Amino acid sequence: MARFSFRLPDIGEGISEAEIVAWHVAVGDRVEEDGRLADMMTDKATVEMESPVAGTVVELAGEPGDQVAIGATLVVIETEGEVVQPAEPERVEAENPGVEEVASSPQTERQDPPRHGEGDHAQHGGGEAPLDATPASVPQEATPLHRPSDGPPPRAGEDKVLASPAVRARAKDLGIDLSTVRHDGPHIRHADLDAFLRYGSAQGYRAPNASRARADETVKVIGMRRRIAENMAAAKRHIPHFTYVEEIDVTALEAMRADLNAARGQRPKLTMLPLLIVAICRTLPDFPMLNARYDDEAGVVTRFGSVHLGMAAQTDAGLMVPVIRDAQDMNPWQLASEIIRLAEAARTGKAKSEELSGGTITVTSLGPLGGIATTPVINRPEVAIIGPNRIVERPVFRARPGGGEEIVKAKLMNLSISCDHRVVDGHDAASYVQALKRLIETPVLLFAD
């Protein structure tokens, strides 16, 4: 047996440390070569760490939310044979979702542990032994960051059952005694629970005396959720928001969208969003104070000639804002393709850092979940954010061509805009939305030069 120390590589963004977002392994787990170890987050992206060797995980370098320095040991893996470890850290590109090579200092062969009190503990001034020290230099009683014995004591009947924390938590929620679950491997996995539930459900399985109420849950705010919390708090703390809402008749726009989709051929299907972005880009040149960023520390407002439009996208990790570069130069189908590409990259964690920064104005939409009106929070340091709301059908009065009025069915949508009152006046915001309203209600102008 030998031990391999997986050191956190430099992931190519000039950072000194990264945050542990999630572990895909636990102490005692068997990991295969190229198997997932952990998700690490930098300032801009989440990177998946993969194991360069096969073996058993014996030590982990922290809990989710902890910071790990570049070059520090992240995981120690016990292998069946000798493993040659790279001498210097390799640099990994940020857009690479995994790690092909890792770095670690050379390690000597495993030796018999010294007797109690021996070793070089005194040479370190009584300090804690490093995580990746060789067995010959670590006293037998030295305690790693995480051992199988860490954590709460096992429940009755589970003292010899091995399972990851996620499997144990799921079993607890389901009221399943893990000692009654059959499994082929060294420890119980989610697939074993699924098989247990399938067979149990056939007999009306329900844990004895199990309550349908879920247990209280404490969720640590880490990773993307912590970034969102910090950014939103900073935006509300520094920016005096005001929100303006206007009702817009999108009946003609929706009819035109249906016609365009009927003749789209191989082009992507158009939603409301690409057409709205075209309208936003057409009206912004007359309102440059909205397509801007405010550096409140320097007291400088930068008004941009190009529209780099942030698009709020919901992901499993939380809200992300990928940026459509030079949106003013794209037609609706090009915008539709870019929206699909960026949304998928954000959802899968493959968005590059440059695709998540540099926006000049943002659009946020809840799609079919959109309510009557929203008051979106500005994506600091931008000064405006636009939020289309749900489309509803209502009766409205319309003028007859020959005179008089008639009641007709119309498709109406409220449009919200939140602005930084330090930079944008209420009159400017209202005037902009009225210009946007005129363009949307006469959609043929979207294609006029």
Steps between C-alpha positions, in 0.01 A plus 500: 500500500607859434345838558447760228449865595280688253600866517267778386638614164524858372180528296624788289339813646787635708326405823663390823218281632166344407189408695375145548145500363422128516668168560422209269686256725522426871770344714492126435356534148660322208585741216599398150750679276336813352222466757349815646649625826367849571359821353720803569384858447711799401371856476334428166450131436467155652765244400466125545800317642565146373720230649814408305524165682274222623483413866328560832447849640664528842509877563310810384620857541193667642127546487288675232553873546864468605778664300793293373826663387639426155760225538357372829389139532132458423459121521722213612436171319637161601598302191583135449840567345772762480396831347743751354382848587579807287764728647338835421140623468360498148294794379145414399286720277189635673271392219607136549227350720736231627867452579724289285817534706559588862810587692645369816839488665696174481410255772706224649396141526261416779691384810399347824364769733739612776441420862307747710698821552737440211505677164583856411209657692746688722684636199188691402485672833205291613289628209243296316640256245424586137214314336722343235793408722646157443402230748857493627479865611155492661445356847257213510264706713497796258139573404421584135231750409239231441501133593222244474449542875424872462143622538211386721495144635317247282140419573405172656528218249734697271834462678636287214317671213706725272319778314570856389347792694258565209378138504463505879305827485267361232447179695421703810243710311338180370507331840711211370726302731818460295580170667197350319612613151672241283808616309771333292786749541695602810248771583139591430431729203192684377431216254470259793244729663309520170488121477385476863223753437384325181457165673362658812247712307356184344395399851383847601825576682500774756738526789332404828377801695659728237368854490426664168656820628853569379771567752627853548796574279795732544655601167843657492513801265799426280618512141275670248225562755746693719618704199140587415427597861805725515428666164133561574577642843762733351258613228222587745744656746671729248233570236188711565256301284179621342270290281269615224232269353302548178236289326576409138269350238695213342214365284663604172846388616371155594322467164820593317701256712260218403541588130881507531506162673273349234759592235819454704632195315816376676532810713429485876149560626443856614374578848400845613848570642702540172240742362502697824881520491486637145258768620723582799806540279309719252388746768814520718703737273257781592535421873874442556469556875335157528766301313766587753703396803562713808830484688381658825847491656655700216183703440500413129215389273602319181240508221549220249449514125458123475228305677649212698175363632492291815240224497397371841485118487380267773728202571512228763774699673298824495455804278779566249528785247677402177560789262398530132785701344411770243131413512425808286659327197288182517168418337228313693614152387863569587387622840286186547800278426725693737237492776474121469879457498568724800210362704625143446858599589377663821283203598780249444769713665698533176462877455838670468593783735486758217146384421390585854634854526511834319126558458369854443127438561306189606169336412338266752193296418312232691341380177158338560551547877523878462252679724296813450799719578854456633753731663831351382827571681767674291807300403762731648694694362241529220237768547186338354326164473188421293244237598221386267209342685235242415282552193127493575192529283247766596219694330597851392329788321621563144399772254298382200627602156168668426479671838397402849646222717476125533607248760763253378723236656862614535825350629648730762829494686635718777862606452708594807822697508712562810755782486780650709354833611850646538548476123152467344214742562143378517413704191776327303380153601137578418594655164709198409221253581252706298737489201536124550120468522447680167750269326359179648140597418606568138728199455561544128740777602729238655607406148513853357844651430 
